[in-house]
Amino acid sequence: MKTGILLINLGTPDAPTPGAVGRYLTEFLGDGRVIDIPWLPRKILVNGIISPTRRFKSSAEYKKVWTDAGSPLLLYSQELTKKLQTRFEGEDVTVELAMRYQSPSMDSVMARMEKANYDRIIIVPLYAQYASATTGSTIEKAFKIISKWYVIPEITAVSQYWDDDMYINGFVTRAQKFDLESYDHFLFSYHGLPERQVDKVYEDRQCSNHSCEDEINEENKFCYKATCYATTRAIAERLGIKEEDYTVCFQSRLDSKWLRPFADEVVEEQAEKGAKRLLVFSPAFVADCLETLIEIGEEYDKDFQEAGGEKLDLVPSLNADDDWVDALESLARKRMV
């Protein structure tokens, strides 16, 4: 069967300038699944407050990670796409890359895929843990585009893969390059979400009632908080890290009603308890980007040292390494049977 594999990452500004960053923030935060409040208040908040004020600070931060070739997240994603394509050499399979926000846009990439007349398309959002604001938004956008096609081929969308052995082993392998015994504590930092968004997963609208920190069950299997904790347990178990030696936390919050504990506060608390060395994992990001390289690698390291710690290290993400390509090839082939 003629197959198209579509990798979709969240997105990045086209340039580290206030204008480009503002356009990115406006599109990203204007998504009703990202800021899930009514349209008019969301538009006023994003277009009138967040984007105009944050574009300058965010632009300065993007300049720190920007390379001569462009955004790290985009470059890793492009390299990943090229490597994955080589795994299907000699087969009627084409691997495409799109971003949920900005370039390359889902509209332009999927217009090209429509013309290719595939028998089947496999959509792989590059987020291991399901969240409405990431995977949900991405799949919804893809289906909206496809719904306008006259001919719709067989469509498969991968909703999450946090429990995939090869994905888990990717972070285990990277952590094993560090002297784990030299660290006083380990943090597993995931991108934050408003509490109301995980509450919406449940009929009773209360995530706190569903053992999300302790187990995966039939009710919480699509809860972002539950899968973050489950991802952590899987990595920690394979590395032999005891439960009392690690903390799950959440970064990049917009206000106080987001998932707790907050990563920046945990970093300072560990220093105040006497920890001198911290090792941080960020498994929600499969490519290093602003949130890992700057927020964790630079800002949290600075906060930790100012609070009395000595060094905070970051476990690199999967990026475009061969074992991550292996994992994506496996995920795709399982859906090509």
Protein Blocks (a to p, Z undefined) as FASTA:
>chain_A
ZZddddddfbdcfbfcfklmmmmmmmmmmpmklmccdfklmmmmmmmmmmmmmmmmmmmm
mmmmpcfkbcfklmmmmmmmmmmmmmmgoiacddddddfehjadfklmmmmmmmnopabd
cdddfbfbdcfklmmmmmmmmmmmmmmpmbdcdddddfbfklgmklmmmmmmmmmmpcfk
lpfbdcdddddddfklmmmmpmnlpaklnopmmoccfklmmgfklmmmmmmmmmmmmnop
afklpccddehifbfkbccddfklmmmmmmmnopabdcdddfkbmbdcfklmmmmmmmmm
mmmmmnopabdcddddfklafklmmmmmmmmmmmmZZ
